[in-house]
Amino acid sequence: METENIKTKNVHQGANVRKLRQLVGMKQTTFGELLGMNQQSVSRLEQKRVLEEDTLFKVANILHVAPEIIRNLEENPTSIVIENNTFQTGSSNVGVVEQDHNIENQIHPVDQLMTLNKEQASLYERMLTIEKEKNTLLEKLLKEK
Protein backbone atom coordinates (compact mmCIF):
# COMPACT_ATOMS: atom_id res chain seq x y z
CA MET A 1 0.00 0.00 0.00
CA GLU A 2 2.83 2.41 0.85
CA THR A 3 4.45 1.72 -2.53
CA GLU A 4 1.15 2.49 -4.30
CA ASN A 5 0.85 5.75 -2.39
CA ILE A 6 4.38 6.74 -3.38
CA LYS A 7 3.69 5.93 -7.04
CA THR A 8 0.60 8.15 -7.08
CA LYS A 9 2.42 10.99 -5.35
CA ASN A 10 5.33 11.03 -7.86
CA VAL A 11 7.88 10.37 -5.11
CA HIS A 12 11.21 8.68 -5.82
CA GLN A 13 13.01 8.28 -2.51
CA GLY A 14 16.35 7.35 -4.07
CA ALA A 15 16.26 10.44 -6.28
CA ASN A 16 15.40 12.50 -3.20
CA VAL A 17 18.48 11.12 -1.45
CA ARG A 18 20.60 12.05 -4.48
CA LYS A 19 19.16 15.58 -4.58
CA LEU A 20 19.70 16.17 -0.88
CA ARG A 21 23.20 14.67 -0.99
CA GLN A 22 24.10 16.97 -3.85
CA LEU A 23 22.56 19.97 -2.10
CA VAL A 24 24.87 19.48 0.86
CA GLY A 25 27.82 18.99 -1.52
CA MET A 26 28.62 15.39 -0.59
CA LYS A 27 30.08 12.92 -3.11
CA GLN A 28 28.79 9.35 -3.36
CA THR A 29 32.08 7.96 -2.04
CA THR A 30 31.98 10.11 1.09
CA PHE A 31 28.29 9.38 1.59
CA GLY A 32 28.96 5.67 1.15
CA GLU A 33 31.72 5.71 3.76
CA LEU A 34 29.32 7.27 6.26
CA LEU A 35 26.69 4.63 5.41
CA GLY A 36 29.21 1.78 5.46
CA MET A 37 28.94 0.96 1.75
CA ASN A 38 30.87 1.58 -1.44
CA GLN A 39 30.11 4.14 -4.17
CA GLN A 40 28.40 1.57 -6.40
CA SER A 41 26.01 0.63 -3.58
CA VAL A 42 25.18 4.32 -3.08
CA SER A 43 24.44 4.60 -6.79
CA ARG A 44 22.07 1.60 -6.59
CA LEU A 45 20.44 3.08 -3.47
CA GLU A 46 19.77 6.34 -5.32
CA GLN A 47 18.04 4.40 -8.09
CA LYS A 48 15.52 2.75 -5.74
CA ARG A 49 12.01 4.18 -5.78
CA VAL A 50 11.34 3.09 -2.18
CA LEU A 51 13.98 2.70 0.53
CA GLU A 52 13.88 0.32 3.47
CA GLU A 53 12.93 2.09 6.71
CA ASP A 54 16.25 1.46 8.49
CA THR A 55 18.20 2.74 5.48
CA LEU A 56 15.89 5.75 5.24
CA PHE A 57 16.60 6.70 8.86
CA LYS A 58 20.39 6.26 8.46
CA VAL A 59 20.39 8.40 5.31
CA ALA A 60 18.23 11.10 6.93
CA ASN A 61 20.56 11.20 9.92
CA ILE A 62 23.66 11.61 7.73
CA LEU A 63 22.00 14.34 5.63
CA HIS A 64 20.57 16.05 8.74
CA VAL A 65 16.99 16.03 7.44
CA ALA A 66 13.76 14.52 8.68
CA PRO A 67 12.98 11.11 7.14
CA GLU A 68 9.63 12.55 6.00
CA ILE A 69 11.46 14.85 3.57
CA ILE A 70 13.03 11.88 1.81
CA ARG A 71 9.83 9.87 2.09
CA ASN A 72 7.44 12.55 0.78
CA LEU A 73 9.32 15.06 -1.36
CA GLU A 74 7.59 15.02 -4.74
CA GLU A 75 9.25 15.69 -8.06
CA ASN A 76 8.08 18.88 -9.67
CA PRO A 77 9.55 21.60 -11.87
CA THR A 78 10.62 23.63 -8.83
CA SER A 79 12.76 20.83 -7.43
CA ILE A 80 14.26 20.15 -10.85
CA VAL A 81 15.36 23.80 -11.17
CA ILE A 82 16.93 23.71 -7.73
CA GLU A 83 18.52 20.32 -8.43
CA ASN A 84 20.18 21.63 -11.60
CA ASN A 85 21.64 24.65 -9.82
CA THR A 86 25.30 24.22 -8.91
CA PHE A 87 25.02 26.28 -5.68
CA GLN A 88 28.44 27.76 -6.27
CA THR A 89 29.80 30.64 -4.26
CA GLY A 90 28.27 33.90 -5.41
CA SER A 91 25.24 32.30 -7.06
CA SER A 92 22.22 34.49 -6.46
CA ASN A 93 19.97 31.44 -6.04
CA VAL A 94 21.75 29.98 -3.03
CA GLY A 95 20.79 32.49 -0.37
CA VAL A 96 24.36 33.33 0.60
CA VAL A 97 25.85 36.73 1.21
CA GLU A 98 29.49 37.49 0.48
CA GLN A 99 31.02 39.83 3.01
CA ASP A 100 34.77 40.44 2.98
CA HIS A 101 35.32 37.08 1.23
CA ASN A 102 33.45 35.23 4.01
CA ILE A 103 30.38 33.21 3.07
CA GLU A 104 27.48 33.28 5.46
CA ASN A 105 24.64 30.84 4.79
CA GLN A 106 21.32 32.51 5.39
CA ILE A 107 18.94 29.91 3.98
CA HIS A 108 19.77 26.24 3.53
CA PRO A 109 18.93 24.96 0.02
CA VAL A 110 16.62 22.28 1.48
CA ASP A 111 14.69 25.00 3.31
CA GLN A 112 14.44 26.91 0.03
CA LEU A 113 13.15 23.77 -1.66
CA MET A 114 10.48 23.23 0.98
CA THR A 115 9.41 26.89 0.79
CA LEU A 116 9.12 26.72 -2.99
CA ASN A 117 7.07 23.52 -2.76
CA LYS A 118 4.65 25.23 -0.34
CA GLU A 119 4.40 28.27 -2.61
CA GLN A 120 3.69 26.02 -5.57
CA ALA A 121 0.91 24.21 -3.69
CA SER A 122 -0.60 27.57 -2.73
CA LEU A 123 -0.47 28.73 -6.36
CA TYR A 124 -2.25 25.57 -7.53
CA GLU A 125 -4.96 26.11 -4.90
CA ARG A 126 -5.49 29.69 -6.06
CA MET A 127 -5.63 28.58 -9.70
CA LEU A 128 -8.21 25.91 -8.81
CA THR A 129 -10.36 28.49 -7.00
CA ILE A 130 -10.24 30.80 -10.02
CA GLU A 131 -11.21 27.93 -12.34
CA LYS A 132 -14.17 27.07 -10.09
CA GLU A 133 -15.30 30.70 -10.10
CA LYS A 134 -14.97 30.85 -13.88
CA ASN A 135 -17.03 27.67 -14.29
CA THR A 136 -19.71 29.03 -11.98
CA LEU A 137 -19.90 32.24 -14.01
CA LEU A 138 -20.10 30.31 -17.28
CA GLU A 139 -22.89 28.12 -15.90
CA LYS A 140 -24.78 31.23 -14.80
CA LEU A 141 -24.40 32.78 -18.25
CA LEU A 142 -25.60 29.60 -19.94
CA LYS A 143 -28.70 29.45 -17.72
CA GLU A 144 -29.56 33.05 -18.56
CA LYS A 145 -29.67 32.25 -22.30
N, C-alpha and C positions, 0 to 999 in steps of 0.2 A: 504494500500500500504506500509506503514512504517513497519507493522508487517511482510509482505512478504519479504521486504528488510532485516530485521533483521534475519529472518529464513534462507535466503540464505547466509548471512554473518557469520553464526555460532556465533551469539551474544546472550548472556543470561544476560540481565541487572541485574536481581536479583543476579545471581552468581557473576557478576562483583562487585556489592555492597558488597557482603560477602567477596570477595577477598580483596578489598580495606580496608574494615573495619578491617579484620584480619591483613593486612599489617601495619596498624597504631596501632595495639594492643588494639583495643576497643572491649569489650564484647557486646553481643546483648542487655543486660539489660541497660548498659550505653548508647548505641546507641539509644535504644528505648526511654529512658528518654529525650534525646536531641531532638528526633523527636516527642515526646508527645504520645508515644504508649508503650504497654507492650512488653515483650520479645517474646511472641507468635506471636504478630503482625509483629515483625521484622523478625521472622522466615518465616512467610508467604510471606512477602515482598521479601525476598531473594530467594524464590522459583518462583517468577513471571518472565516470560520471557521478558515482556515489562512492564515498569513502567509508571505511569501517569506523565505528564510533571511537575506538581507542586511538586509531591513527588520527582521526579528526581532532581529538583533544590534544594530542601531542603537537600536531601542526599548529593549532591555534595558540598553544602555549609558546612555541618558538617564535611565531610571528606577532605575538602580543596582541591578539584580537580575540573577540568572543567567538566560540564555535558557531554561533548562529549566523555570523557574517559569512563564514565559509559555506554553511549549510543552506542559506537562503538568498544569497546575493544573486540576483537575476542578471542575465546578459541583456544589455540594451545599448543603444547608440552612445549614451553618455559614458558607460563604462568602457566601451571600445575606444572612445576618444581619449579618455584618461589613460587607458592601457597603452596606447600608442605614443604617448608623450614620454620623452626621455627623462624628464625631471632633472635636467642638468642645472648646475648653478647659474643663476641669472635668468632662468626661464620665468616668464611672467605668469605661468599657469601653476606654479608649484606652491605659491603662498610663502615665499621666503623673501627676506629683506636683506640687502647687502649693505652693511655699515662698516666702513673702514676695513674692508676685506674679510669681515667676520660674517658668517651666515647664521641667521637666527630663524629657526623654523617657527612659523606662526600657526600654520594649519597643516596637520598631517594629511598626506594624500588620501588615506583611507577615509578620514573624516570628510574631506572634500567629496569623495565618491558617494558617501552616504547622504550628504547634503544634496548633491545633485540628483540622486535617486528620489529623495523626498520631494524635491522641486518638480521633478518630472511627473510623479504621481499626482501632485497637486494640479499641474497643468492639464493632465488627462481628465481629472475630475471636473475642472472648469470647462473644458471642451465638451464633455458629455452633458453638462448642465445646459450649455448654449445650444447643443443639438436638440435636446429635449424641448427647450423653449421654442426653437425654430419649428419643430414638428407640431407642437401645440398650435402655434400661429398658423401654420399651413392647414391644419385640420379645421381650424376656426374659419379660415378663408374659404375652404371647400364647402363647408356647411352653409355659408352665407350665399353661395351661388346656387 
